[in-house]
């Protein structure tokens, strides 16, 4: 019985046991098996949260725009064209010299797939 998941070895062992339970299917597990599966899943989740944290969103909207440009392999000229704005205006937004208006916010959401909630928080 695995009591803790604090090392990579314990993590691998716990994952093997979890996979064994999952291969059986939940309808074929006994109540003690289901309880053990849940307990191991929580231990593994804690280990993953500590050792494999999810990426953090960029702190500012210009950083998020740059991230999207990198992800899509876009140059500033291409991004400006996609957004329907001038390169100068995009440059001003990226350097923080110009704030994003509602029209550009909609375009960032629609065309670069930046979450609307994120835009509202950081604009």
N, C-alpha and C positions, 0 to 999 in steps of 0.2 A: 504494500500500500504506500503510495506516494503522499508524504505529509507536507512537503514544501516544494515550491518551484522558485528557486533562487539562483540556480546556475543553468548554463546552457544544457548540461547533461540532464538535469532534472526536467528541464523544459522539453527536451526531446523524448524522454521517457513518458512524461505526461501526455504529450501529443500522440505517442504510439497507443497508449491506453484509450485515449479519446477516439482515435480512429478505429480501434477495435470495436468500441461500443457503437459508433456510428455505422460501421459496416453491418452490424447485426440488425439495425433498424430500431427505432424507438418502440415500436409495437412488440418487439421480441425481448425487451429488457424488463427485468424485474424492478420492483420499487427500489431496492437497495442499489441496483445498477444505475437507475436514473438519478438517484441521489448522489452517487459517486461521480457520475458524468457531470452533473451540475457543479459539484465541489471542485473537480479538476478544471472544469471550464473557467471558473472564477479565479483559481490560482494562475492558470495560464494567461487569462486576461490581464491580471495585475502585473505579471512578468512582462507581457508585451507592452503594456502602457509605460512601464519603466524603461525597458530596453529598446523599444521600437516606437518612439513617439511619432504621432502623426505630424506631417509638416505644418508649420504655422503660416497663416496667410501673411503677406506683406503688410506692413504697418500703414502704408500710405497708398492712395490711389495711383499716383505716378509709378510707384514700385510695382503695383499689380499690372498696370498697363505694360511696363517693361517686361514683366514675367510672361504675360501673354504674347508679347512680341517675340520673346526668346522661344517660347513653346511652339509657336507657329512659324518660326524662322522668318519673321517679317522685319524689314528695314523700316526706319521711321517714315520714309516716303510711301512705302506700301501701306503702312498703318494709317497714315493720314488719308490716303485715297480710299481705303475701306471705310473709314469713319466719315468721309465726305467733308473733311476740313483741310485747311492749308497746312503745309509742313511747319510753318512758323507758329501757327496756333497750337499744334501738337507739341512743338518744342517748348512753348510757354507753359503748357499744362504739365509736361514732364519735368520741368525745372521748378514748378511751383509758382511761377509768375502770374499764371492765370487760373482762376477757379473754373470748375466744370459747371456749365449751365444745364438746365433740364434736358434740352435737346441732345446735347452731347452725352449726357448720362444715359439716355435711352439708347443711343447708338452704341455706347460701350457695352451695355447689357445685351442688345440684340446682335451686334456684329462681333464682339470679342468674348461674348458669353461670361461677362463679369456679373456676379450676382448683384441684383438690384439692392438688396439689403446692405451689402458691402459698400456699394457706391454711396448710398445715403449716409452710412456711418463715417466714411472717410472723405467725402467731398467737402 
